[in-house]
Amino acid sequence: MAESIMDDLRRMVIFSHVVEAKSFSAAAQRLGIAKSAVSRHITLLEKSVGVRLLNRTTRSLNLTEIGETYYQGCARIVAEAEEVTRRISTLQDQISGTLRVSSPIVLGKQFIAPLLADFVQQHRSLNIDLLLEDRVVDMVESGIDVGIRVGWLKDSMLLARKIAESPRLLCASPDYLECREKPESPEQLVDHDWIIFSLLPTPYHWTFVKNKIEKRIQIKGKVKTNNADAVRAFLLNGTGLAALSDFLVADDIKAGRLVQLLPDYNCGSAGIYAVFQNRRYQQAKVRLFIDYISEQFTGLLVS
């Protein structure tokens, strides 16, 4: 049924072009299709409505009386459709409406919110809706325009643009290190209490790299959480050691609240991504915001 209606609408558009061009050939040229295709669509349209709409001769093309009435209706429908398309196109190119952004909680508070504040100052017609969640949000179901995600991206129908790289820093509090021997090599880490961050792909295994030599260790810990800010809180309380993205612990290390361990070793990094839906229908506000945070974000991270 729906397909039949769409076919009739398509033929109504072709019929309108034929009437206005007063020629099958001219209408075909306007539409970029073959003259035979135009003729076939008109024949099918007349069959669908059950009346002759056009009187055709080798020299002229004229509307029948019913065809005239039908054309007036078609012209209104086509004009309304073109106006709706024009309005949508205008909205697509405007920086207005509401931009819905999701982000992990800590990253959102520290970086995304200030960037959004600056962005909305530049685009006064724009409203912002920021959703802070550490879980992965279903962007389609939640109506999210741009999702900021940290770490590893699972396969999906979404597109992603990498906006920054955040190295992980292994650290512990001074209080913890007073009671335990400070590790000088990855092998010594297996005897320490770890705070397990369960959202990592391999939370109980870590790989450390120095001079292109990899050392993989298995860790243990009495405390496990799925929240990066909670890992930081446990670190500050001297519960154990952990490796977190630099934006989470850099200030604590500078202030002496945490101590970086094995600084000569690389224990991996997490990509920070802007995730969005189909690029073909991407609105201007989404494109501009992704460009903006890509330009601004890297300089904000402290490595």
Secondary structure by P-SEA (a helix, b strand, c coil): caaaaaaaaaaaaaaaaaaaaccaaaaaaaacccaaaaaaaaaaaaaaacccccccccccccccaaaaaaaaaaaaaaaaaaaaaaaaaaaaaccccbbbbbbccccccccaaaaaaaaaaacccbbbbbbbbccccccccccccbbbbccccccccbbbbbcbbbbbbbbbcaaaaaaccccccccccccbbbbcccccccccbbbbbcccbbbbbbbbbccccccaaaaaaaaaaccbbbbccccccaaaaaaccccccccccccbbbbbbbcccccccccaaaaaaaaaaaacccccccc
